[in-house]
Amino acid sequence: MGDQRSPDEKFQLITRNLQEVLGEERLKEILKERELKVYWGTATTGKPHVAYFVPMSKIADFLKAGCEVTILFADLHAYLDNMKAPWELLELRVQYYEQIIKAMLESIGVPLDKLRFVKGTDYQLSREYTLDVYRLSSMVTEHDAKKAGAEVVKQVEHPLLSGLLYPGLQALDEEYLKVDAQFGGVDQRKIFTLAEKYLPSLGYTKRIHMMNPMVPGLTGGKMSSSEEESKIDLLDKNQEVKKKLKKAFCEPGNVENNGVMSFVKHVLFPLHSEIQSGEVTNTYIYLMKKFEMPALKKLTASAYPEPSKNKGGAKGNPKQTADEEEVIPSRLDIRVGKVISVEKHPDADSLYLEKIDVGEEQPRTVVSGLVAYLSQEQLQDRLVVLLCNLKPQKMRGIESQAMLLCASIEEEPRKVEPLDPPEGSAPGDRVYVEGYESGKPDDELKPKKTVFEKLQVDLKITDECFAQWKEQNLMTKLGQITCKTLKGGNIC
């Protein structure tokens, strides 16, 4: 099929739906002479998630264009990245990834006989590769290595040396896999530019780099195999999917960091248009049935053993792991604010850009999706309730430094109105849940911990229009938080 296309047609097919290509002219030159050799690699860490269908559909495009495609199971990278995959599980994780990736490709009609599958440690432990790692480490600065891995390697307070090696190894893979191009997510861009800078210094050719857009995770960051709360696993049961979606970060007006909307755009819509049967459900059924086979169920259990129930220390040890931290409403920094100014967002018709006094030296910039529900005059000088310790998020290029809390009714048409502090409240007044007055809020809620999302599930409006969490009132020192009309609504 690829041989029947012109070089220009192949170029269009190879680059469609990509966010960026580095080396377009070189790509065009190769296509005029021969077929392109390209590889896509995946570190064998946590269980692959639904966003993997984005690169899978792109690999289908490469094959249609006649490319020679290699898929790398980067087991050594999985270990180097803060030991996301323990050494003793590396081989099992590779076997699991190979089975699930092949099943995904088969489910969308990609022929496996046209693909080459390679395991990283099959060549990365060789004498030649190891010497090149040493040669590269004598050229790459600590600054460049850290910068290259910033969006891929897990960032911790005291990073291991292994994480600094990771970007260099990925650069060397291009030479040892004998490819013209590497394909990956746009989060890999800094590693790609490191490869372009340093491979020629070793006497190797600079490669082409192709990047697909990233699907945001359910918690607002990128969807990650090693972050359970951010993703929907390929083999998650229906109830587990519903549970995760219910907790998902889905702030009104926030389109850029909306994991639910991005999942529909980048995964469901492309799959629906590509699968010949027109039934996305068939893909899911195929995967579920395949992994119900006894041998694959055993492999899954071995590669991803259940964590020990005693994890976190012996009895009497007060130290808790991050996953065992208590999720309670006193961790939220909720305050009364006063809207000083409000105007339309310069780049988004559905968003307001507000300056809100929350009792600090300077007002905070807040972006909210309230244009469809309130006029500027209704917001100006109004007292509102804000969540002030979410991690700041850019919304259409402007950083929002807090979240304006509202009551909402999810019906047609949708109804939304801001929560109201008690009369006489002042900017900066603390808002708390009855029974949780004494707790100290987190300095910043980490998106990956989804603290607010877990608490938000139980934030409701009563039939008397009082704001509550698990039937406990939201209060200030002057009285209860309310809304005007939306009885029985949710708080978002």
Summary of the structure (lengths in Angstrom):
residues: 492
radius of gyration: 25.3
end to end distance: 50.4
largest distance: 76.6
contacts: 1572
relative contact order: 0.10
helix: 39%
strand: 22%
